[in-house]
Amino acid sequence: MHETPSPRAAPDLAARSSGTGGDEMVMAPAHGGVTLLTLDVETAALVRLAAVLAGGSEAEVREAFAVVHGMVDPVWIEEVILQTYLFAGFPRALNAAREWRRISGRRAPTVDAERLQADAEFAQRGEATCSTVYGAFYDRLRVNIRGLHPALDRWMIVEGYGKVLGRPQLDLARRELCVVAACAVARQDRQLHSHLHGAVNAGAAVAVVTAALAIIAPLVGIDDQRRYQGLWARVQGK
């Protein structure tokens, strides 16, 4: 029997120990989601999984799923698999989904309620989500992307932020930490810089983002680590 648990309501989520000082992760509403003040064990594992899905070998993906299975909310895992296609392409997302079905034994839902919405609704949700992530840079972003191609601007809002990153099954703060992981492994510095800002804007504390970067450091080269620390320092205004 395969049961699909309901998505976790962010303010009511039971916190886990960070493993660094025994303090609980304190959560509070922020931008319609949560504020992450401490990187808990479950979120840390999710961030590492996002990095491996974006850049790891098939063997590494299998190992990562074996680690998170039974440890991380399976709804969160499936949301990270879905958003992988935005940052690493459909092949990796499809392979990840296939491996997850095999390891977890969970069946796919028979229907995704998200598909019932009209593009106009996704556009509205996408604009709100993208505005949260980019904050004061949102208007400039839209102008710049339209300057590249209006189709890219529409896809970014409707597909990227509306249909995928705006899904309520995983809060935006955790999504952004996972996006940071994917961009770092893919060596996409411009997008990484933007989503380091985005993680903070979505409710992740500075210490949480710092800890997330430390988690993915072993998955990238020394030069990458130094470059990413420089980007993170710029985001913090150092």
C-alpha positions in Angstrom: 0.0 0.0 0.0 1.4 3.4 -1.0 0.2 6.4 0.9 1.0 9.9 -0.1 1.3 12.1 3.0 -0.1 15.6 2.8 2.4 18.4 2.4 3.7 19.8 5.7 2.2 23.0 6.8 5.3 25.2 7.3 4.5 26.9 10.6 3.6 23.6 12.2 6.6 21.6 11.1 8.4 19.8 13.9 12.0 21.0 14.0 15.0 18.7 14.2 18.3 19.4 15.9 20.9 21.0 13.7 23.6 18.8 15.1 25.8 21.8 15.7 24.6 23.1 19.0 21.4 21.2 19.9 19.2 24.3 19.1 16.0 23.6 17.4 15.3 25.2 14.0 12.9 28.0 14.7 10.3 28.6 12.0 8.0 31.5 11.4 5.9 32.8 8.5 8.0 34.7 6.0 6.9 35.6 2.4 4.1 33.1 2.7 6.5 30.3 3.8 9.0 29.8 6.6 12.0 31.3 8.1 14.9 28.9 8.5 17.2 29.9 11.3 19.1 26.7 11.6 19.9 24.1 9.0 18.2 20.9 10.3 19.3 17.4 9.3 16.4 16.8 7.0 16.9 20.0 5.0 20.7 19.4 4.9 20.1 16.0 3.3 17.6 17.5 0.8 20.2 20.2 -0.2 22.8 17.5 -0.8 20.4 15.5 -2.8 19.6 18.4 -5.0 23.3 18.9 -5.8 23.7 15.2 -6.6 20.6 15.1 -8.9 22.0 18.1 -10.8 25.5 16.8 -11.3 26.1 13.3 -9.9 26.6 10.0 -11.7 23.9 7.4 -11.7 25.6 5.5 -8.9 25.9 8.7 -6.8 22.2 9.4 -7.4 21.3 5.9 -6.2 23.4 6.3 -3.1 21.9 9.7 -2.4 18.4 8.3 -2.6 19.3 5.5 -0.3 20.5 8.0 2.2 17.4 10.2 2.2 14.8 7.4 1.9 13.0 7.2 5.2 14.9 10.3 6.5 13.4 13.1 4.4 9.8 13.8 3.7 9.1 11.9 0.5 6.9 14.8 -0.8 9.9 17.1 -0.5 12.1 14.6 -2.3 9.6 14.4 -5.2 9.4 18.2 -5.4 13.2 18.5 -5.7 13.1 15.8 -8.4 10.5 17.8 -10.3 12.4 21.1 -10.1 15.6 19.4 -11.2 14.4 19.7 -14.8 14.7 23.5 -14.6 18.3 23.4 -13.7 19.7 20.2 -15.1 17.3 19.2 -17.8 14.6 16.6 -18.4 17.0 13.6 -18.8 18.3 14.0 -15.3 14.9 14.6 -13.8 13.4 11.6 -15.6 16.3 9.3 -14.5 16.0 10.6 -10.9 12.3 10.0 -10.8 12.7 6.4 -12.2 15.4 5.7 -9.6 13.3 7.2 -6.8 10.3 5.0 -7.7 12.5 1.9 -7.6 14.2 2.7 -4.3 11.2 4.1 -2.4 8.5 1.8 -3.8 6.2 4.8 -3.9 3.8 5.0 -6.8 3.4 8.2 -8.7 0.2 10.1 -8.0 -2.6 9.3 -10.5 -3.1 13.0 -11.1 -1.3 16.2 -10.4 -3.7 18.9 -9.2 -1.4 21.6 -10.4 -2.2 20.8 -14.1 -5.8 21.9 -13.5 -4.8 25.5 -13.3 -4.8 27.9 -16.2 -1.6 29.5 -17.5 -2.9 32.9 -16.2 -3.0 31.5 -12.7 0.4 30.1 -13.0 1.6 33.5 -14.3 0.2 35.2 -11.3 1.8 32.7 -8.9 5.0 32.9 -10.9 5.2 36.7 -10.7 4.7 36.6 -6.9 7.3 33.8 -6.4 9.9 35.4 -8.7 9.3 38.8 -7.0 10.0 37.2 -3.6 13.2 35.6 -4.8 14.6 38.6 -6.6 13.3 41.3 -4.3 14.5 44.8 -5.3 16.0 43.3 -8.5 12.8 41.9 -9.8 11.8 44.7 -12.2 15.3 44.8 -13.7 15.3 41.0 -14.1 12.1 41.1 -16.2 13.5 43.9 -18.4 16.8 42.0 -18.9 15.2 38.6 -19.7 12.7 40.2 -22.1 15.8 41.8 -23.8 17.1 38.3 -24.3 13.8 37.0 -25.7 10.2 37.5 -24.7 9.6 33.8 -24.8 12.3 33.3 -22.2 10.6 35.8 -19.9 7.2 34.1 -20.3 8.7 30.6 -19.7 10.6 31.9 -16.7 7.5 33.2 -15.0 4.8 30.7 -16.1 6.9 27.5 -16.3 9.8 28.2 -13.9 8.3 30.2 -11.0 4.6 29.5 -11.6 4.3 25.8 -12.4 7.4 24.5 -10.6 9.0 26.7 -8.0 5.7 28.1 -6.9 4.3 24.7 -6.0 3.1 24.7 -2.4 4.3 21.2 -1.6 7.7 22.5 -0.5 8.4 25.9 1.0 10.3 28.5 -1.0 13.2 28.8 1.5 14.1 25.1 1.1 13.5 25.3 -2.7 16.0 28.1 -3.0 18.6 26.3 -0.9 18.2 23.4 -3.3 18.4 25.7 -6.3 21.7 27.1 -4.9 23.0 23.5 -4.7 22.0 22.8 -8.3 23.5 26.0 -9.7 26.7 25.5 -7.7 27.2 21.9 -9.0 26.4 23.1 -12.6 28.9 26.0 -12.2 26.3 28.6 -13.2 27.7 31.5 -11.3 25.3 34.2 -12.4 22.3 32.1 -11.4 24.0 31.0 -8.2 24.6 34.6 -7.2 20.9 35.4 -7.9 19.7 32.4 -5.9 22.0 33.1 -2.9 20.1 36.4 -2.7 16.9 34.4 -3.3 17.5 32.0 -0.5 17.8 34.9 2.0 14.8 36.7 0.5 12.7 33.5 0.8 13.5 33.2 4.5 16.8 31.3 4.9 19.1 32.9 7.6 22.6 33.8 6.6 24.0 31.0 8.7 21.7 28.5 7.0 22.9 29.5 3.5 26.5 29.3 4.7 25.9 25.8 6.1 24.2 24.8 2.8 27.3 25.9 0.8 29.5 23.9 3.2 27.4 20.8 2.5 27.9 21.0 -1.2 31.6 22.0 -1.0 32.9 18.4 -1.3 30.9 18.0 -4.5 32.7 20.9 -6.3 36.3 21.8 -6.9 38.5 24.0 -4.6 38.4 26.9 -7.2 34.7 26.6 -7.3 34.4 26.8 -3.5 36.6 29.9 -3.4 34.5 31.6 -6.1 31.3 30.7 -4.5 32.4 32.1 -1.1 33.3 35.3 -3.0 29.8 35.4 -4.4 28.3 34.8 -1.0 30.4 37.5 0.5 29.1 39.9 -2.1 25.5 39.0 -1.3 26.2 39.7 2.4 27.7 43.1 1.4 31.2 42.1 2.6 
